Every structure is written in structure tokens, then in C-alpha cells.
Amino acid sequence: LEDFRESQLGLGHRPLHLHPAAIIEERLAVQHGEIQGLLGDNQRFAATHVALKQELEAAQHELQRMAHFKDSLRADTEVRM
């Protein structure tokens, strides 16, 4: 049972004389740190997503502008012919 708890909690390297509550508190502290790291990653990904979405919208707008320009040139060329 002790081996099972150690393997499930990732506590294999800790001394067995620690109180179970202390072990759980330590594991929670580690998980809290991991969660904070994930939150930071998520914020960076969200900011990158917004920036990429804005770049995509700008590129699409530019494509529309160029398509309009192309159509205008084509119409002008037809008129001249």
C-alpha cells in the first residue's frame, strides 16, 4: 500500500517519516506551481492567438484591396482596347 501511494503521488524519493498531511501539502504546492506555469502559458497563447487573428484579418483586407485594384485595372485595360 505504501508503494502504491508513493507511486501515485510521485513521492518515491521522499523520506517515509513525513506526515501524510505534509506530503499532501507539498504535492499541492508543486501542483500549484505547475498550474501557475500553465496559466502563464495560456495567457501567452491567447495573446499570440489575438495577434495572429489580427494579422489574418489585415492580410484578408489587403487581398480584397488587391482584388479590387486588379478588377479596376482589367476594366481600364478593356476600355482602352
Order of alpha helices (4+ residues) and beta strands (2+ residues): alpha-alpha
